[in-house]
Amino acid sequence: KDDEWYTQEIIVRGKNIQLKINGKTMVDYTEKDGQKPYDKNFERLLGEGTFALQAHDPDSVVYFKNLVVKRLP
């Protein structure tokens, strides 16, 4: 909902990504071995070392607080 804080967890282990909102799993995706890029200009393949937080609507305002990043075993 607008104007409401929530907890979001993004857990990446190898080629698996889980997205949880307030503890509820919303996405559990595993990239297939040999997955081809979306197109030559935008790979959209899992890699290492970079992540981004964004809003897709250019007119929206998004706030983040208490960001925690940790390496998983």
N, C-alpha and C positions, 0 to 999 in steps of 0.2 A: 504494500500500500504506500501511497505517497506520504511523505513526512513521517515515516516510521523507520526506526533503526532495526536491523536484523543481523544475525550472525551468518556468515558465509564461510564455508571451508572448501578449499580446492585441494584435493589430494592427488598427487601424480606419482605413480609407481611404475617405472618402465613405460610401457605403452598404454597403461590404464589411467583414466582420469575419472575421479568421482567429484561431484559437486553437491554439497549439502547446504541447505538453507534451514537455519534454526534446528539443526540436527536431522532433518529429513532429507534422504537421498533423492535428488532431483535428476541427476545424470550419472550413469555408470557406463562409460564408453571405453572400449579397447580398440586401438588402431590396428588394423590387420597388417601382418607381415607383407612387405612388398607394396604397400599402399602407394599409389601414384599421386603426384601433386595435383591440386585443384586446377591450376593452369600455370603457364610459365611466369606470370607476373606475381602470383600469390600462392606460395607453396601449400600452406595450411597443413603441414606435417609436424608431428611432435619432434622436438629437438632438445637441446640442452642450453641452460644458461640465461635464458631471457623469458620474462613474463611481462604482461601488460594489464593494467586495469583501465577500463574505458567505458564510456556510454556511447551507444550507437546513434542516438538522436542528437544532432548538433545543437538543438535548442534546449536540451535538458541540462540540469545542474545536478551533479552527483558529488557527495561528500564521503570520505573514507576516514575511519579513525581506528586506532589500536591495531594497526597491521602487524602481523607476526609472520615471519618466514623461517622455516626450519628445515634442515636436511633430514630426510627420513633414512632409517637404516636399510 
